Amino acid sequence: MTAEGFLEGRRLQLARGVLLQCIMGGYPPARFYGSDDGDLALVADPAQIHRLPWSDEPRAMAICDADELSGESSSLSTRGQLKAVIARYAAHGLAPVVATELEFFVFAPNTDPTQPFRPPVGLDGRREDGQSAFSVSSNNGLRPFFSEVYKCMAALGLPRDTFMHEMGVSQFEINLLHGDPLLLADQTFLFKHLLKEVALKHGLSVVCMAKPLAHTPGSSMHIHQSIVGIESGKNVFTDSNGEPTAMFRHFIGGQQAGLADFIALFAPNVNSYQRLCHPYASPNNACWSHDNRAAGLRIPASSPAARRVENRLPGADANPYLAIAASLAAGLHGIEQELEPSAAIQGEFAVPDNLALPCTLHAALERLKRSQLARELFGAEFIEGYIASKTMELTSFFDEITPWERRVLAAQA
């Protein structure tokens, strides 16, 4: 839209079905978004209108809510779903607080998708070979790129906590500062968009796939979660003596009750399960533990005031609005139903059958289809539409034969 049109308050409308567009560009049958495929209104959030600092021409972007023309939020909007979860907390006098940790890879351009991704050539004329994890000099070869990333983050008002080289070859992680869940979802979305745009300017490719390289750790989007009382401003997971509260237990119990049903929301693509089923500290379970990275739910070492639950299941490919909404909704369900968690696990452990999670997109979608909890928390229209869109993507994947199949199976009798 032109700046003039935007400033005049001209309404931008969008067909409802676009919210269920699959990643290949197609749409599920119209019955999933209304047979008329009528319009939604895109309503800009005044706090999320940004000049784009990487653009040579003056350009701006507004994060919008997708609302029905009658004024209420569309049930197909993931941002709207997150706002609804936050409102349900507020009805209890509670406010969730979250932080996200996003991992990503920086690669050279990949013009042939049949070939593996490769690290870029750095300023030293060499490609990283995997010996730079957590090194203070690990991004020197990409310093011009990261310098512009930092400047653009500052220009967009994206505060960063820590930035580091992760375990994978040319893999990095940013920790965003904790705060309001909607703000953190917006910031996570903006940061991913920023990364890709700045990378293009520098002749690089940023990849947020969950598992872009074999035999290498995947990329996560861990979600740290706590809750404060709206009136007190204090963490309700900790009592006056600094000990865990019943609400803390119930929140974990709700997470455990919902993770298996919601795994397709945390791991939305075929590739997501490559990360979860080749763990490298990416656990595919609903166990919980004190500071054990093999558990899907980790309680990081912290002061009592900072007691929180880290959901380690979502990948970097997850929709931040939907992943945060699903995780917080599960926790609130546990609080409302006073669910008790399993016993905490420590050290090396075998995952009990009742805490194991689906390990393929097909199994995850089948679990979501059967979930009454998902329909109660997100509405039948959203869940059925999401399943329809993801089923199209899964079918498209099965329509192709992979190089592994041709290499290994062709010679079999």
Buried (B, 14 or more C-beta within 10 A) or exposed (E): EEEEEBEEEEEBEBBBBBBBBBEEEEBBEEEBBBEEEEBBBBBBEEEBEBEBBBEEEEEEBBBBBBBBEEEEBBBBBBBBBBBBBBEBBEEBEBBBBBBBBBBBBBBBEBEEEEEEBBBBEBEEEEBBEBEBBEEEEBBEBBEEBBEBBBEBBEBBEBEBEEBBBBBBBBBBBBBBBBEBBBBBBBBBBBBBBBBBBBBEEBEBBBBBBBBBBEEBBBBBBBBBBBBBEEEEEEBBBBBEEEEBBEBBBBBBBBBBBBBBBBBBBBBBBBBBBBBBEBBBEBBBBBBBBEEBBBBBBBBBEEEBEBBBBBBBBBBBBBBBBBBBBBBBBBBBBBBEEEBEBBEBBEEEEEBEEEBBBBBBBBBBBBBBBEBEBBBEBBBEBBBBBBBBBBBBBBEBBEEEEEEEEEEEEEEEE
